Amino acid sequence: MSEKSFSDSATRAPTGPRISPASEQLREKARRLIPGGAHTYAKGDDQFPVNAPPFIVRGKGCHVWDLDGNEYIEYGMGLRAVTLGHGFEPVVQAVQAQLAHGTNFTRPTPLEVECAEAMLSLVPGADMVKFAKDGSDTLDAAVRLSRACTGRDKIAICGDHPFFSTSDWFIGATDMPRGIPQWVRDQTVKFRYNDLESLRALFARYPGEIACVILEAARTEEPREGFLNALKDECHRNGAVLVFDEMITGFRWHLGGAQGAYGVTPDLSAWGKAMANGFALSALVGRREIMELGGMDHPHERVFLLSTTHGAETHSLAAGIATMRAYKELGVIDTLYARGAQLRTGIERLTAELGLQKYFGVVSRDVNLLFFTFDPDGKPSQPFRTLFMQELIRRGVIAPSFVVSFSHTERDIERTLEIIGEALLVYRRALAEGPEKYLEGRPVKPVFRRFA
């Protein structure tokens, strides 16, 4: 697409979807009633341009509608949780069938066994599973198990990965540690991704103290040849448990997650997000000799592993089973790769035509595209990120990332690329004239920051 082919459209600077006074009033009410105005920091007003819809009321496939009836193509899809698409019929039907019979009882249901079998059939080397509602719960349980079976306190996390848990052991290591005792903060130490020596240095500095090593097997960059296997060997050589966070890589990289893609089996792994297509379901899976410490069939002191009132609600388990079935039967992951590749190729073509390769682009695997925004000096820029998102929203796309779903069609991608081309033309002008000339309001901010 040449500049001429879309410059007229971009020059007209569409005003974008209309936000009604009623939506604005509800936004203000949310801010009064809910700290931050939303129950997830990543969904807050400070993460989006001021022209973003305050509320989404419904969705179908990859399309969503706001409170005022404006329609958007959505990317990110519920923080990567809705991988099949909004209102995906087989999942909806499975949930509805369970709702009619009740969702929570005094004793387990057969669905718990069925879902456990389905999950363990996907994950190589996993013997047992425990379900919960979110990823934080499962990673917290992994930490507790690791500390119990090693008798150690310290946790080594990958400092290049942005989020692991809402609990003190992780939040104390971020830029929002207020309210967390210093002695808790001191128990978490950091190493660098693809840097085995940084992990070795931690084991040398804290000999016999590190209970577990936690990381995402991959994120925006691929593991170097042999890195994950060497990391696993280093953990076991030093008596530490290896834990993979599969919240993002699970149900995207491979049917067996990152461990299936790279052929490296951790001791424990935590899953969530896409495993029930947006319904609340997460899982901790791992080796029997570790997992069973939270059970009854062993002679050792027991570990309080996971025990949640809603962890095995029948409708969420049914959603998980239906989601896993869809992945197996419909070739979901192949479709995610194909749509992501179509989007990446189109973006690379557009940035080359506009000479923006140094300032805008996408990273990570095709199934998990994240975009970067650099200023004229080549530095990461929140104002330019805001400007780009603002111009997408004006034209009917919501995209905190370009993470695709199974419901994104080739036509959705083509339309998105047209809109990206128009937004990038504005971006190029802002590089020369300054983003302030084009921004409607304040820039977005990082989630983890000390002050509002």
HELIX and SHEET records of a PDB file:
HELIX    1   1 GLU A    3  THR A   11  1                                   9    
HELIX    2   2 PRO A   21  LEU A   33  1                                  13    
HELIX    3   3 PRO A   35  GLY A   37  5                                   3    
HELIX    4   4 TYR A   41  LYS A   43  5                                   3    
HELIX    5   5 ASP A   45  GLN A   47  5                                   3    
HELIX    6   6 MET A   77  ARG A   80  1                                   4    
HELIX    7   7 GLU A   89  LEU A   99  1                                  11    
HELIX    8   8 PRO A  110  LEU A  122  1                                  13    
HELIX    9   9 GLY A  135  THR A  150  1                                  16    
HELIX   10  10 ASP A  168  ILE A  171  1                                   4    
HELIX   11  11 GLN A  182  ARG A  185  1                                   4    
HELIX   12  12 LEU A  196  ARG A  205  1                                  10    
HELIX   13  13 PHE A  227  ARG A  237  1                                  11    
HELIX   14  14 GLY A  257  TYR A  262  1                                   6    
HELIX   15  15 LYS A  273  ALA A  276  5                                   4    
HELIX   16  16 ARG A  288  MET A  291  1                                   4    
HELIX   17  17 GLU A  292  GLY A  294  5                                   3    
HELIX   18  18 THR A  314  LEU A  330  1                                  17    
HELIX   19  19 VAL A  332  LEU A  354  1                                  23    
HELIX   20  20 ASP A  366  ASN A  368  5                                   3    
HELIX   21  21 GLN A  382  ARG A  394  1                                  13    
HELIX   22  22 GLU A  410  GLU A  433  1                                  24    
HELIX   23  23 PRO A  435  LYS A  437  5                                   3    
SHEET    1   A 4 ILE A  56  LYS A  60  0                                        
SHEET    2   A 4 HIS A  63  ASP A  66 -1                                        
SHEET    3   A 4 GLU A  71  GLU A  74 -1                                        
SHEET    4   A 4 VAL A 397  ILE A 398  1                                        
SHEET    1   B 7 MET A 128  ALA A 132  0                                        
SHEET    2   B 7 SER A 282  GLY A 286 -1                                        
SHEET    3   B 7 LEU A 268  TRP A 271 -1                                        
SHEET    4   B 7 VAL A 241  ASP A 245  1                                        
SHEET    5   B 7 ILE A 210  LEU A 215  1                                        
SHEET    6   B 7 LYS A 154  CYS A 158  1                                        
SHEET    7   B 7 THR A 188  PHE A 191  1                                        
SHEET    1   C 2 PHE A 360  VAL A 363  0                                        
SHEET    2   C 2 LEU A 370  THR A 373 -1                                        
END                                                                             
